[in-house]
Amino acid sequence: MPKIKSKRSAVKRFRATASGGFKRGQSHRSHILTKKTTKRKRHLRKAIMIHAVDVPMIKRLLPYS
């Protein structure tokens, strides 16, 4: 059987963790940064975990992670 391809857009957005979860970067960090406070931008730097209900969908997009 051939291998299943990963969805390339998902590969760029999500990273798998050792415990089987997924993390993602936060939105609102790419442009129009002058009006956002330093505190707000600093808190947006950290990656956050994908919610448990969304993990099966991400696993379908990334079959080998």
C-alpha positions in Angstrom: 0.0 0.0 0.0 1.2 3.5 -0.7 1.8 6.0 2.1 -0.8 8.5 3.0 0.2 12.1 2.2 0.1 14.7 5.0 -2.0 17.8 4.4 0.8 20.4 3.7 -1.1 23.3 5.2 -1.5 21.4 8.5 2.2 20.5 8.6 3.0 24.2 8.5 0.5 25.0 11.3 0.7 22.2 13.8 3.4 20.3 15.7 2.9 17.0 17.6 3.9 16.7 21.2 5.4 13.6 22.9 2.1 12.9 24.8 0.1 12.7 21.6 -1.3 16.2 21.6 -0.8 19.1 19.1 0.3 22.6 19.6 -0.2 25.6 17.4 0.9 29.2 17.1 -1.5 32.0 18.1 -3.2 34.3 15.6 -3.2 38.1 15.4 0.6 38.3 15.4 1.5 38.9 11.8 0.5 42.5 11.0 -1.0 45.7 12.4 1.3 45.3 15.5 1.6 49.1 16.2 -1.8 49.4 17.9 -1.3 46.2 20.0 0.2 46.6 23.4 3.6 45.0 24.2 2.0 42.8 26.8 -0.6 41.5 24.3 2.1 40.8 21.7 4.3 39.1 24.3 1.5 36.7 25.3 0.8 35.9 21.7 4.3 34.5 21.3 3.7 31.3 23.2 2.3 28.3 21.4 -0.9 26.8 22.8 -2.4 23.3 22.8 -5.1 22.2 20.4 -8.4 21.3 22.3 -9.0 17.6 22.8 -12.2 17.6 20.6 -10.1 18.9 17.6 -7.2 16.3 18.0 -8.9 13.6 15.9 -9.3 15.9 13.0 -5.7 17.0 13.2 -4.6 13.4 13.3 -6.4 12.7 10.1 -4.6 15.6 8.5 -1.2 14.5 9.8 -1.3 10.7 9.7 2.3 10.0 10.7 2.8 12.4 13.6 
